[in-house]
């Protein structure tokens, strides 16, 4: 399981996305990630080692939407 700082959604997201990209690890079910972000990171993990830039961008955009940040593509 990936160690993430408690209460820091950005760090948790980055750690889980990195684990998905590098090792194909799906995020834990009890994370600080919203459901759309979790699903997007899970999709990246399932595509390992062939995750596309689009799948990664979808994960960043989902995180941005669920945490009130600006999406990467406008």
N, C-alpha and C positions, 0 to 999 in steps of 0.2 A: 504494500500500500504506500502511496505517496504521502510524505509528511508535508503538511501545509500549516502556515501560521493561523491560529484561531482568530476568527473575527476579521480577517483581511480578505475580502472577496477577490480582489485583483490578484494578490499573490497566490491564492488558492487556485484561481482559474489558470494562471500562467503555469503553476506547478503541474496541474492535472493535464493541461494541453501538452506540455512538454513530455510527460509520461506517456500520453497517448501517441505522440509523434515518434518518440525514441523507442518505446518498448511495447506499444500496442495495448497499454493498460487502460481499461475503462475506469471512469471515476467511481468512487464509492457512492453508494446510494444515499448515504446521509452526509451530504456535502452542503456547503454554503451556496452552491450554484443553483440557479433557477432551473426549472424543468427544460426549457428550450436550450439553455446553455449546456446542461448535462447531456441532452440528446445529441447536440452538435459535437461535443467532445467525444462522446461514445462513438459517433459515426467516424470521427478521425481515427480513433483507436481501432475500430473494426477494419478500416482501410489500410492499416499498417502493413507493410512499410510503404504503401503506395498512395497515401493521402494526397489529395490535390490542393493546390493553392485556393481553389474555390471552397473546398470543405473547411479549410482552416479559416478563411475569411468569414464563412457562415458562423463558425464558433465565436469569433471575435464580435461579429455583429449581434449575435444572440446575447452575449455577455453585455454588450453596450446597451441594448434595449432593456434588458432585465435589471440593469443597475443604473439607468438614467444617464448613460454616456452617449457620446456622438458615434454613430456607426461608421465603419471604415469606408463604405461606398455610398455616395449620395448622387 
